[in-house]
């Protein structure tokens, strides 16, 4: 689960913005993570449960350290944007 920031200016659905961000993700993308996720977000996957954007960033940094060629393909999404 990830809390996604609304972006009134772009006109894009916030969830779709986040999906696009993930699918185009690279280590350089970490610098704009705050544009996509709220500071009080919760991230959960089979290996992690984190609270807060800083903790999520550390998960992503470690992931790229361990698997530099990783990429994401989002096949399903659902949720509520804040």
C-alpha positions in Angstrom: 0.0 0.0 0.0 1.4 3.4 -0.9 -0.2 6.8 -0.2 -0.1 8.7 -3.5 0.0 12.5 -3.7 -2.7 14.2 -5.8 -1.4 16.5 -8.5 -4.1 19.0 -9.4 -1.9 20.8 -12.0 -1.0 17.8 -14.2 -4.5 16.7 -14.9 -3.4 13.0 -14.6 -4.9 10.5 -12.3 -2.6 10.3 -9.2 -2.6 6.5 -9.3 -1.6 6.4 -13.0 1.1 9.0 -12.3 2.6 6.7 -9.6 2.3 3.6 -11.9 4.2 5.5 -14.6 6.8 6.6 -12.1 7.4 3.0 -11.0 7.5 1.6 -14.5 10.1 4.2 -15.5 12.0 4.0 -12.2 15.7 4.2 -11.9 18.0 5.1 -9.0 17.9 8.8 -10.2 14.2 8.7 -9.7 14.6 8.6 -5.9 15.2 12.3 -5.9 11.6 13.0 -6.9 10.0 10.3 -4.7 8.4 13.0 -2.6 6.5 14.2 -5.7 4.7 10.9 -5.8 4.3 9.6 -2.2 3.1 11.2 1.0 5.5 11.4 4.0 3.3 9.1 6.1 3.0 6.4 3.5 3.1 2.7 4.2 4.8 0.2 1.9 4.3 -3.5 2.1 5.6 -6.4 0.0 6.5 -10.0 0.9 9.8 -8.8 2.3 9.2 -5.4 3.8 6.7 -3.4 5.8 7.8 0.2 6.1 6.2 3.4 7.4 7.2 6.7 6.0 8.7 7.9 2.7 12.2 7.8 4.1 11.9 4.1 5.0 10.5 3.3 1.6 13.4 5.1 0.0 15.8 3.0 1.9 14.1 -0.1 0.6 14.3 1.1 -3.0 18.0 2.1 -2.5 18.8 -1.3 -1.1 16.9 -3.0 -3.9 19.0 -1.2 -6.5 22.1 -2.0 -4.7 21.3 -5.7 -4.7 19.7 -5.9 -8.1 20.9 -3.0 -10.3 19.0 -4.2 -13.4 15.6 -4.5 -11.7 12.5 -3.0 -13.4 8.8 -2.8 -12.6 5.8 -3.7 -14.7 2.5 -2.9 -13.0 -0.2 -5.3 -14.1 -2.9 -4.3 -11.6 -3.5 -1.3 -9.4 -6.3 -0.2 -7.0 -6.5 2.1 -4.1 -7.3 5.5 -2.7 -5.3 8.6 -3.4 -5.0 11.2 -0.6 
